Amino acid sequence: MEEFEASTSAKKTKTIYISTVFGIAMVLLMVGMLGLILVHANRLSRYIKENMVVNVFVDEGARETDVLQLQQQLDANPYVKQSQYVSKELAARNLQKDLGQDFVKFLGVNPLSQSIDVYLKAEHANNADIDKLKADLLKNPLVKEVKYQPSLVDQMNQNLTTISLVILGFAAIFVVVSVALINNTIRLAIYSQRFLIKSMQLVGATKGFIRKPFLLYGIWHGLLAALIAIILLIGTLYVVYRQIPDLVVLRNYTEFGIIFIGIIALGIFIAGFSTLMAVNRFLRLKIYQLYR
């Protein structure tokens, strides 16, 4: 009879700990997904900013060698990520592709100017820095005109800032809720062991001796839950990239690695700390309080 009760108790404890691990894993999975959203949103913001074009139109009589030299000067500018020389012929081909007809053949002449498409670094994709660059470029006698859309730049930066703040707000709230959920899950698991804790204490075991196995189990459960969450995150990323191939340009394995390490650290810390707090609570309780 005693063996049956011990076996039943062991199975019950095992079931509780399994449910605890999966409960923590699900919470860490949500935290990880939010982290991935933040990473992709940040990289998308940089991608949009760094693909915004500033068109530098040069004088009709400018020689190609002089224009290429100007391009080299632009590439050396700290504001510029890269630039692309667009000859009259390339500009004509691009416009023909957009219009769907050969306008050069219709007009009998190519009216387009050679130019340089300038792509700025993300941190300099704002009207203030673009205006500085424009003012410097217009001092060059080769440059006829510098074109960009100030209203579009302002709107882009405002929208990206708003989206980033909203996502960060949700992230902060979700982390707080996640910590509370994991803490409650672990406290419920330790609650089922309250009589064992008090029995060990009554037979003379020190508090450190009682805490140690529970703390090690808590850390192990946190690590195991984090690994489960990471495996599920990798599977989610694989499915998302299969469904939306264009997102591949935003992929960064270093940032993914940081998120995965963060999930492991968060799982171990919260599980260990919550276990420690729960065990200490039951160590302080009187025997009659265990039945409440």
N, C-alpha and C positions, 0 to 999 in steps of 0.2 A: 504493500500500500504506500509506504514511504517512498519507495523507488518510483512508483507511478506518479506521485505528487511532485517528486523532484524532476522527473522527466517532463511533466506538463509545465512546471514552472520554467524549466530551461527553454522549452519550445516557445513559451509565451515571451520570455525575455529576448530570444533570438528574433522573433517576429517584430517585436517593438523596435529593436535596433535596426533591422532591415528597413522598416518603414521610416525610421529616423533618417537613415542614409539617403533614401530616395527622396524624402521630403526636403532635406538640405540640398540635394542635387538639383531638384526642380527650381528651388529658389536661386541657386547659383547659376543655373541655366538662363533664367530671366535676366539676372545681373549681367551675365556674359553677352547676351543678345543686345542689351542696352549699350554695353561697351562697344560692340561691333557697329551698332548704329552710329554711335558718336564718332568712331574712327572713320567710317565711310562718309559721314556727313562732313567731317573736317577735310578729308581728301577730295570730296566732291567740290567743296568750297574752293580749295586750291586749284583744282582742275578747271573750274569755270573761270576763275580769275586769270589763270595763266594761259587760257585760250582766247581771251579777249584781245582783239587786234587793234593796234594803232597804225593807221595808214600814213606813210610818209611819201608824198608825191614830190618828185624831183623835176627840175627844169627840163623843158623839151630838148634843149641843146646839150644837155649833160652827156658826157661820154660814159660808156659802161664801166670803164676802169675807175673813173672818179666815183661813180655810184657804189661800186664794190668796195672802194676804200672807205666810203661813208658807212657802209654796212659793217665793216670791221670796227670802226669807231663806236658804232651802236652796240655791237656785241661786247665791247669792253666796258660799256656803261654799267654801273652797279645796279641800275634799275631794271635792266633788260635781261630776260632769260635767254631769248634767242631771237633771231630775225631771219627773214627770207626775202631774197631779191626776186622781184616780179618784173620780168622784161615785158616789152610791149606785146610780143608774140604770146607769151604765157598769159598775160591779162586778157588778150583777145580770145584765146582758147577757153579760158575759164568763163568768160561772159557768154561765149557761144554755147557752152554746155548749159549754162543757166537759162538762156533764152530759147535754146532748142533750134536755132537757125544761124546761118552764116551772115552776120551783119557786115563783116568786112567786104565780102563779095558784093553785097547790096550797095554799100556806100562807095566802094572802090578805093578806100583808104582806111588805115587803122587809126582812129582818133584817140586811142588810149595812151596814157603816159606810163613810163616805167616808174616803179615805186618800190618801197621796202615795207613789208609787213612786220611790225614789231610786236613781240609778245613779252609782256612784263612779268617780273617775279610777283608772286601772290601778294607779298607785303607792300608792294608799290603800286598795286592796281587800284589806285584811288585818284580822285580829281586833282588833289593838291600836287602829288608827285608827277602825274601826267602833264599838268600845266607847266611844271618846272622843266620837264623834258621837252615839251613843245617849244617853250621860250628859247631854250638852248639850241634846238634844231633850226628854228627860224632865223637864227643868226648866221647860219651857213648859207652862202649864196647859191648852193646847189638845190636847197630845199625850197619848193614852191608853196607847199601846203601840208599841214598836218591835220588829219581828220580822226575824230573819235566822238562818241556820244556821251557827254557829261551826265545827262539825266539817266541814261541807262546804267552808267557806272555807279551813280548814287543809289539808284533803286536796287541794283544787284547787291551792293554792300549792306544796305539796310535790311534787305530780306534775309541774307545769309546770317547777319548778326542776330536777327530776331529768331530765326530757326535754331541757331546754336544755343541761345539763351533758354528757349523752351525745352530743348532736349536736355540741357544741363539741369534745369529745374526738375524735370521728370526723373533724371538720374539720381539727384540728391534725395528726392522723396522715396524713390524705389529702394535705394540702399538702406535708408532708415527702416522702411517697412520690412525689408529682407532680414535685417539684423534682428528685428523683433520676432519675426516668424521662426527663424532658426533658433533663437533663444527659447521661445515657447515650446518648440518641438523637442529640444534637448531636455528642458525641465520636466516635460511629461515623461520622457524616457527614464530620467533619474528618479522621478517620483515612484515608479514601479519598483525601484531598488531601495526605497527609504528604510524598510525594515532590516535589510541586509546591512546597510550603513550603520544603523543604530545598534544592531547586534554586535558588529565588529568593534564598535566604540565601547560597548558594555563589557566586552571580554578583555579590554585593555589595549586595543590597537591605537596607535597614535594617529592624529589627524593626517599627518603627512603620509603614513602607511596606507590609510584608507583612500586618500585622494589619488595616489599615484596610479593605480590600475584604471580608475574611472577617467582620469585625465589622459592617459595613454590611449584608452579606447576612444575618447572624444576626439583627440587629434587624428587617430587612424580613420575614424568615421568621416571627419572633415576632409581628409585627403582623398579618401575613396569617393566621397560625394563630388569633390572637385574634378576628379578624373572622369567620372561618369558624365558630368556636365560638359567637360571639354570634348569628350567623344561625341556627344549629341550636338555640340556647337559645330564641330568639324563636319558632321553629317549635314547639318543645316546649311552651312556655307557651300558645300558641294552641290546640294540641290538648287540653291539660289543661283549659283554661277551657271549651272546647267540651264536653268529657266531664263536667266537674264545674262547672256554672255558679255554684254557691254560693261558690266560691273567689274570685269577682270582688270580694266585699266586702273581701278581704285584699290586693287589688292596690294597689301604690303605685309609680308611675312614677319617682319620685325615687330610691327605694331600688334599683329595677332599674337606673337610670342609674349609680348608684354601683358596683353589681356589674359592669356592663359596662365601666366605666372601670377598675375593679380588674383585670378579666381582661386588658384591653389592656396595662396597666402590668406585670402579672405576666408576660405573654407576652414583652414586649419586654425586661424586666429579666433573666429567667431565660435566654432565648435569647441575649441579648447577653453576659451574664456567662459562661455556659457556653462560648460560642464563644471568648471571650477566654482562658479557662483552657485550653481544648483547644489553641488555636493556640500559646500560650506553652509548653505541654508539648512540642509537637513542635519548637518552635524550640530548646529546650534539649537535645534528643536528638542523639546522635552518629549518623553515617551508618550504621554497622553495626547500631545499635539499631532502625532503621526496619524491619528485616526480621523483628523478633521479634513 
